[in-house]
């Protein structure tokens, strides 16, 4: 292993370890797979978890009070630069928009999407102002920026002003040890754990419940199918700020036999059965910086219905079915997929294409892009 003079700030990992946590943990495993190690600063609650996933890196524990987001942002401007000096790193990687301004010339910043500019109504007003500001600062002052898709780079260039330096594209990867076709035993265990009968089908959605995911439209489309034989719609993920969807899901609860059920957060080890065992995975998002749930579903050999918006076609290619993010087209396209023989050649071919395409998205490939940016800092 070659230890690089790089410090990765992993203190932005959220409590549910979704979103940016998948990116940070995947990147660290990818760097390790590529034969490189770095210094990593992490909150105490995430230290053992990251060490178990990528044990070769050097870990440093952030102060306990950084668990509170405002305090963490203060520490980022004061304590993080001091730690950078102590570990002797020449490059800092800030993987979630914000970074210490006084060390901007030594910092690589990850910008995950441009929806704070392109789709501000999908976010809380305070978040829009906050992330727009930090995106512009990163594009102006950081040594380099990185985004997960060419679509995101295009949107940033169009909407966020001229960047001092180009933004590198690093497609995210998928952890094949977690996301692969589930065994029949795993699917059976999932059914039993969630009150489904032997052989019962379901339609799956995985993601945060927020306006751009179009959950109310998905629920309306599913309800409009109106057939007693239509599989239930199971929604998994965090309740965000789509009030209409949240009301629907809280009313639905998690009652076995109900046509709509909210499962909340699922353990990581259940996700491949949830996705790969579903009759269809539906992800009708209007705006994605990458679309990791689509990739993870593909890796589980799922039959995926999604949209052509922004980055999703970079992920799905010709291995998924596309719809528009409104109730009527979702209903029509979902009905067409459900009409296919579950074991027939058309559905089998789609699922095979999905798994084959997903195999090309690896964390090692993502890490190689980052290594190029880190090396540029060493040479500077």
C-alpha positions in Angstrom: 0.0 0.0 0.0 1.2 3.5 -0.8 0.1 6.1 1.8 -0.8 9.4 0.1 -0.5 12.9 1.8 -4.2 13.3 1.6 -6.8 13.9 4.4 -10.4 12.9 3.7 -13.0 14.7 5.8 -15.6 12.0 6.6 -17.4 14.0 9.3 -20.3 14.8 7.0 -21.6 11.2 7.2 -25.3 11.5 8.3 -26.7 9.4 11.1 -28.6 7.1 8.8 -25.4 6.5 6.7 -27.3 7.1 3.5 -26.4 9.4 0.7 -22.9 10.9 1.2 -22.0 8.0 3.5 -22.3 5.5 0.5 -20.0 7.8 -1.5 -17.4 8.2 1.3 -17.3 4.5 2.2 -17.3 3.4 -1.4 -14.4 5.8 -2.2 -12.3 4.6 0.7 -12.8 1.0 -0.3 -12.0 1.9 -3.9 -8.8 3.7 -2.9 -7.7 0.7 -0.8 -8.5 -1.6 -3.7 -6.3 0.6 -5.9 -3.4 0.2 -3.4 -3.6 3.6 -1.9 -4.3 4.7 1.7 -5.1 8.2 3.1 -5.7 9.9 6.4 -9.4 10.0 7.3 -11.1 12.2 10.0 -14.4 10.8 11.2 -16.9 11.2 14.0 -16.7 8.7 16.8 -20.0 7.1 15.9 -18.7 6.2 12.5 -15.2 5.2 13.3 -15.6 1.5 13.8 -17.9 1.2 10.8 -15.5 2.8 8.4 -12.5 0.9 9.9 -14.3 -2.4 9.3 -15.1 -1.4 5.6 -11.6 0.0 4.8 -9.2 -0.9 7.5 -5.9 0.1 5.8 -6.4 3.9 6.1 -5.3 6.0 9.0 -8.2 7.2 11.0 -8.5 10.2 13.3 -11.5 10.9 15.5 -13.1 14.3 15.4 -14.2 16.0 18.6 -17.5 14.6 20.0 -19.2 18.0 19.7 -19.0 17.8 15.9 -22.0 15.5 16.0 -24.1 18.7 15.9 -24.1 20.1 12.4 -23.6 23.8 13.2 -20.7 22.8 15.5 -19.2 20.6 12.8 -19.3 23.4 10.3 -17.4 25.7 12.8 -14.8 22.9 13.4 -14.4 22.5 9.6 -13.2 26.1 9.4 -10.9 25.9 12.5 -10.0 22.4 13.7 -9.8 20.7 10.3 -7.1 23.0 8.9 -5.1 22.3 12.1 -5.5 18.6 11.6 -4.4 18.9 8.0 -1.1 20.4 9.2 -0.6 17.8 12.0 -0.9 14.8 9.6 1.3 16.5 7.0 -1.2 16.2 4.2 -0.8 18.3 1.1 -4.4 17.7 -0.1 -7.7 17.9 1.7 -10.7 16.2 0.2 -14.0 17.7 1.4 -16.7 15.3 0.0 -19.9 17.2 0.6 -19.9 20.8 -0.7 -18.4 22.7 2.3 -14.7 23.1 3.0 -12.3 25.3 5.1 -12.0 28.5 3.1 -8.4 29.2 4.3 -7.3 25.9 2.8 -9.3 26.2 -0.4 -6.1 26.1 -2.7 -5.3 22.7 -1.2 -8.8 21.2 -1.3 -10.7 18.9 -3.6 -14.5 19.4 -3.2 -17.2 17.1 -4.3 -20.4 18.7 -5.6 -23.1 16.0 -5.8 -25.7 17.7 -7.9 -27.0 21.0 -9.3 -30.6 20.7 -8.2 -30.2 23.6 -5.7 -30.0 25.7 -8.9 -32.1 23.8 -11.4 -34.9 22.7 -9.1 -34.9 24.9 -6.0 -38.6 24.1 -5.2 -37.5 20.6 -4.3 -35.5 21.8 -1.3 -36.0 23.8 1.8 -35.3 27.5 1.2 -32.5 27.7 3.7 -30.7 24.7 2.1 -31.0 26.3 -1.4 -29.2 29.4 -0.2 -26.6 27.5 1.8 -25.6 25.0 -0.9 -25.7 27.5 -3.8 -23.2 29.6 -1.8 -20.9 26.8 -1.1 -21.1 25.4 -4.7 -20.1 28.8 -6.1 -17.3 29.1 -3.5 -15.9 25.7 -4.4 -16.0 26.4 -8.1 -14.2 29.7 -7.6 -11.6 28.9 -4.9 -11.1 25.1 -4.5 -8.1 23.5 -6.2 -10.4 21.1 -7.9 -14.0 20.0 -7.9 -15.5 16.6 -8.7 -19.1 15.6 -9.6 -20.7 12.2 -10.1 -22.0 12.7 -13.7 -21.4 14.6 -16.9 -25.0 15.9 -16.6 -24.2 17.5 -13.2 -21.2 19.2 -14.6 -23.2 20.5 -17.5 -25.9 21.9 -15.1 -23.2 23.4 -12.9 -21.6 25.1 -15.9 -25.0 26.4 -17.1 -26.4 27.6 -13.8 -23.7 28.1 -11.2 -21.4 30.5 -13.0 -17.9 30.0 -14.5 -15.6 27.7 -12.7 -12.0 28.6 -12.2 -11.0 25.1 -13.1 -13.0 22.2 -14.8 -14.9 19.8 -12.7 -13.9 16.1 -13.0 -16.5 13.4 -13.5 -16.3 10.4 -11.2 -19.2 8.1 -11.7 -20.2 6.4 -8.4 -19.7 2.7 -7.9 -21.8 -0.1 -6.5 -20.6 -2.5 -3.8 -21.0 -5.9 -5.5 -20.6 -7.7 -2.1 -23.9 -6.1 -1.0 -25.8 -5.4 -4.2 -26.1 -8.5 -6.3 -29.0 -10.8 -7.3 -30.5 -12.1 -4.1 -30.9 -15.8 -3.5 -34.4 -17.3 -3.3 -33.8 -17.8 0.4 -33.1 -14.1 0.9 -36.2 -13.1 -1.0 -38.3 -15.6 1.1 -36.8 -14.3 4.3 -37.7 -10.7 3.2 -41.3 -11.7 2.5 -41.6 -13.4 5.9 -40.0 -10.4 7.7 -42.5 -8.0 6.2 -45.7 -9.9 6.3 -45.8 -11.0 2.7 -47.0 -14.4 1.8 -44.9 -17.1 0.0 -44.7 -16.1 -3.7 -46.2 -12.6 -3.2 -44.9 -9.9 -5.4 -44.3 -6.2 -4.6 -43.4 -2.9 -6.3 -40.4 -1.2 -4.7 -39.3 2.4 -4.3 -36.0 3.2 -2.4 -35.0 6.7 -1.6 -35.6 9.8 0.5 -39.2 11.0 0.3 -38.7 14.5 -1.2 -40.5 16.4 -3.9 -38.2 15.6 -6.8 -38.8 11.8 -6.2 -42.5 12.2 -7.3 -43.8 9.8 -4.6 -47.4 11.3 -4.8 -47.5 10.7 -8.5 -46.2 7.1 -8.0 -48.8 6.4 -5.4 -51.6 7.9 -7.6 -50.3 5.8 -10.6 -50.3 2.6 -8.5 -53.8 3.3 -7.1 -55.1 4.0 -10.6 -54.1 0.5 -11.7 -57.1 -0.5 -9.6 -56.7 -4.3 -9.9 -56.8 -6.5 -6.9 -54.0 -8.5 -8.4 -51.6 -5.5 -8.6 -48.7 -6.1 -6.2 -48.5 -3.7 -3.2 -46.3 -0.6 -3.4 -43.5 -0.8 -0.7 -41.7 2.5 0.0 -38.4 2.4 1.8 -36.1 5.3 2.9 -36.2 8.4 5.0 -39.2 10.7 5.3 -38.1 14.0 3.9 -40.0 17.2 3.2 -42.7 16.2 0.7 -45.7 16.9 2.9 -48.2 15.2 0.6 -46.2 12.0 0.3 -45.4 12.0 4.0 -49.1 12.2 4.9 -49.9 9.3 2.5 -47.2 7.1 3.9 -47.9 7.8 7.5 -51.5 7.0 6.9 -50.6 3.8 5.1 -48.3 2.6 7.9 -46.8 -0.8 7.5 -49.8 -3.1 7.6 -49.4 -6.5 5.9 -51.8 -6.8 3.1 -52.2 -3.1 2.5 -51.7 -1.9 -1.1 -49.4 0.9 0.1 -46.8 0.4 2.9 -44.0 2.5 4.3 -41.1 0.3 5.5 -38.9 3.1 6.8 -35.1 2.5 6.6 -34.2 -1.0 5.8 -31.0 -2.6 7.0 -28.3 -2.7 4.3 -28.4 -6.5 4.2 -32.1 -6.5 3.3 -31.8 -4.1 0.3 -30.8 -6.7 -2.3 -33.8 -8.8 -1.5 -36.1 -5.7 -1.5 -34.8 -4.5 -4.8 -33.9 -7.7 -6.6 -37.0 -9.6 -5.4 -39.4 -6.8 -6.5 -41.6 -7.3 -9.5 -40.6 -3.8 -10.6 -38.4 -1.1 -8.9 -39.9 2.4 -9.7 -37.8 5.5 -9.3 -39.6 8.4 -11.0 -37.2 11.2 -10.0 -37.1 14.5 -11.9 -33.6 15.5 -10.8 -30.6 13.4 -9.9 -26.9 14.2 -9.7 -26.3 10.5 -10.3 -29.1 8.1 -9.3 -27.4 5.6 -7.0 -30.7 3.8 -6.1 -31.1 3.0 -9.8 -27.6 1.6 -10.1 -28.1 -0.4 -6.9 -31.4 -1.9 -8.2 -29.7 -2.7 -11.5 -26.9 -4.5 -9.7 -29.6 -6.6 -7.9 -30.9 -7.6 -11.3 -34.1 -5.7 -10.9 -36.6 -4.6 -13.5 -36.3 -0.8 -13.2 -38.7 1.9 -14.3 -37.3 5.4 -14.1 -37.0 8.7 -16.0 -34.6 10.2 -18.5 -34.0 13.3 -16.4 -30.5 14.6 -15.9 -28.0 12.0 -14.9 -30.2 8.9 -14.8 -29.6 7.9 -18.5 -25.8 7.9 -17.8 -26.5 5.2 -15.3 -29.4 3.3 -16.8 -28.4 3.3 -20.5 -30.5 0.8 -22.4 -30.9 -1.5 -19.3 -33.9 0.2 -17.8 -37.4 1.3 -18.9 -38.1 5.0 -19.0 -41.2 6.9 -18.2 -42.3 10.5 -17.5 -42.6 11.6 -13.8 -46.4 12.1 -13.9 -49.1 9.8 -12.7 -50.6 8.8 -16.1 -47.4 7.8 -17.8 -46.1 6.0 -14.7 -49.4 4.1 -14.5 -49.2 3.1 -18.2 -45.6 2.0 -18.2 -45.9 0.2 -14.9 -48.9 -1.7 -16.2 -46.9 -2.7 -19.3 -44.1 -4.1 -17.2 -46.5 -5.9 -14.9 -48.2 -7.5 -17.9 -44.9 -9.2 -18.9 -44.5 -12.8 -17.8 -42.4 -12.6 -14.6 -40.2 -15.4 -16.0 -40.5 -14.6 -19.7 -37.8 -13.7 -22.1 -38.5 -9.9 -22.2 -38.3 -9.4 -18.5 -35.3 -11.8 -18.2 -33.4 -9.8 -20.9 -34.0 -6.5 -19.1 -32.8 -7.9 -15.8 -29.7 -9.4 -17.4 -28.9 -6.1 -19.2 -29.3 -4.2 -15.9 -26.9 -6.5 -14.0 -24.3 -6.4 -16.8 -24.4 -2.6 -17.1 -24.2 -2.1 -13.3 -21.0 -4.3 -13.2 -19.2 -1.5 -15.1 -19.7 1.0 -12.3 -17.0 0.3 -9.7 -15.7 2.2 -6.7 -12.2 1.4 -8.0 -12.9 3.3 -11.2 -14.4 6.2 -9.1 -11.2 6.1 -6.9 -8.9 6.4 -10.0 -10.5 9.8 -10.9 -9.9 11.0 -7.4 -6.3 9.7 -7.4 -5.6 11.8 -10.4 -6.9 14.9 -8.6 -4.9 14.1 -5.5 -1.7 13.5 -7.5 -2.1 16.9 -9.2 -2.0 18.5 -5.7 1.1 16.6 -4.8 2.8 17.8 -7.9 1.7 21.4 -7.4 
